[in-house]
Amino acid sequence: MSKYNINTICVQGGYEPKNGEPRVLPIVQSTTFKYESSQQMGDLFDLKESGYFYSRLANPTNDAVARKICQLEGGVAAILTSSGQAANFYAILNIAGAGDHVIASSAIYGGTYNLIANTMKNMGIESTFVDPDISAEELATKFKPNTKLVFGETIANPALRILDIEKFAKAAHEHGVPLIVDNTFPTPIFCRPFEWGVDIVTHSTSKYMNGTANALGGVVVDSGNFDWTKYKDKYKGLTTPDETYHGIVYTESFGKGAYITKMTTNLMRDLGAIPSPQNSFYLGVGLETLHLRMPRHFENALAIAKHLEKHPKISWVSFSGLENDSQHELAKKYLPNGSCGVISFGIAGGREAAVKFMDSLELIAIVTHVADARTCVLHPASTTHRQMNDDELRAAGVSPDLIRMSVGIEDAGDLIADIDQALEK
């Protein structure tokens, strides 16, 4: 499907039915798969043949949807996970372990920050967080001999700061490590990070990709561009024999597919964070309209951001689509056709006024979610980022009065009317 436009890939990518097969991707709701001989099954376990034997490792429905996302991002291999958190965890743990070090942008989702700063620290993986506006010279000083990767978000949740991808990619590659970027907010409709030097992309597919908030999920996509063999001693899990799989060397046996194959045979085998085929089916259906929904999300968000910008009860607005926004120049470079439907703003009166405003909304709902068809709001400092202290909140760009509004695809006029009546109260 690589020869087709991204809009066509959204609709038909990943699954090509043969003569007489279902036109719609089937839900293979089975944990197991039958074979005629023990030899066939043994070859699958030895990775000598490709196929399915247990859905904890791989499933036809999951694989078809993963292929579609891989095609959308322009990668070589991808794997679905049970959530976006699982995707980020797997992406890092696949190449980093106890005694290693990672560098991450400080402006990332609170759950991911906690994963890296605390949970992975307890596993022996140290981290250094850097401001996304850090200079290239200072960024270079943060690398250590045991640094294994750099991590960031294309658009930070909820601070909406845009990662200068080329700066971070250049620094990572100069120090012989890959750059991993969470591309959840813009999706490949608005940004394809591999084109800017990113090596591995993750998504919480629960968000825009699914679009209707009916199924959790995540995905890891490998560009195939990072040369693991060039740094053989640093990435031994990929470049030396894996005794748990009869001494197979992933880079030798699977080439550009080594990273995702190792993730499947090691992390999925041992941790099992695979999505159900039913959830993957919902994701596949959502992807068919992704190219139609993303422009509408952005248009509605821009209309609301412009309205709030002029409202006397709004103290500030953050949305890269606004010409005077601090992120506008980076958006013109990396997101020229749009960013996402998420805006952040503060209400005059601070935290108490923010809570009153949110409680007064009628059409727009308060939910612990973001980036689906329905407009919703959240107060990150007391919810998604409540595990962070004040210094960590400031580093992530989350102020106490910050309201995150995920603008859906409803009528923009109706949304603005609901915002106005809530502000009046």
Secondary structure as GFF3:
##gff-version 3
##sequence-region A 1 425
A	DSSP	alpha_helix	6	12	.	.	.	ID=ss1
A	DSSP	alpha_helix	38	45	.	.	.	ID=ss2
A	DSSP	alpha_helix	60	73	.	.	.	ID=ss3
A	DSSP	beta_strand	77	81	.	.	.	ID=ss4
A	DSSP	alpha_helix	84	93	.	.	.	ID=ss5
A	DSSP	beta_strand	101	105	.	.	.	ID=ss6
A	DSSP	alpha_helix	110	114	.	.	.	ID=ss7
A	DSSP	pi_helix	115	119	.	.	.	ID=ss8
A	DSSP	alpha_helix	120	122	.	.	.	ID=ss9
A	DSSP	beta_strand	126	130	.	.	.	ID=ss10
A	DSSP	alpha_helix	136	140	.	.	.	ID=ss11
A	DSSP	beta_strand	147	153	.	.	.	ID=ss12
A	DSSP	alpha_helix	165	174	.	.	.	ID=ss13
A	DSSP	beta_strand	179	182	.	.	.	ID=ss14
A	DSSP	alpha_helix	187	190	.	.	.	ID=ss15
A	DSSP	three_ten_helix	193	196	.	.	.	ID=ss16
A	DSSP	beta_strand	200	204	.	.	.	ID=ss17
A	DSSP	beta_strand	218	222	.	.	.	ID=ss18
A	DSSP	three_ten_helix	228	231	.	.	.	ID=ss19
A	DSSP	alpha_helix	236	239	.	.	.	ID=ss20
A	DSSP	three_ten_helix	243	245	.	.	.	ID=ss21
A	DSSP	alpha_helix	250	254	.	.	.	ID=ss22
A	DSSP	three_ten_helix	255	257	.	.	.	ID=ss23
A	DSSP	alpha_helix	258	262	.	.	.	ID=ss24
A	DSSP	pi_helix	263	268	.	.	.	ID=ss25
A	DSSP	alpha_helix	269	271	.	.	.	ID=ss26
A	DSSP	alpha_helix	277	287	.	.	.	ID=ss27
A	DSSP	alpha_helix	290	309	.	.	.	ID=ss28
A	DSSP	beta_strand	314	318	.	.	.	ID=ss29
A	DSSP	alpha_helix	328	334	.	.	.	ID=ss30
A	DSSP	beta_strand	342	347	.	.	.	ID=ss31
A	DSSP	alpha_helix	350	360	.	.	.	ID=ss32
A	DSSP	beta_strand	365	366	.	.	.	ID=ss33
A	DSSP	beta_strand	376	378	.	.	.	ID=ss34
A	DSSP	three_ten_helix	380	382	.	.	.	ID=ss35
A	DSSP	alpha_helix	390	395	.	.	.	ID=ss36
A	DSSP	beta_strand	402	406	.	.	.	ID=ss37
A	DSSP	alpha_helix	412	424	.	.	.	ID=ss38
###
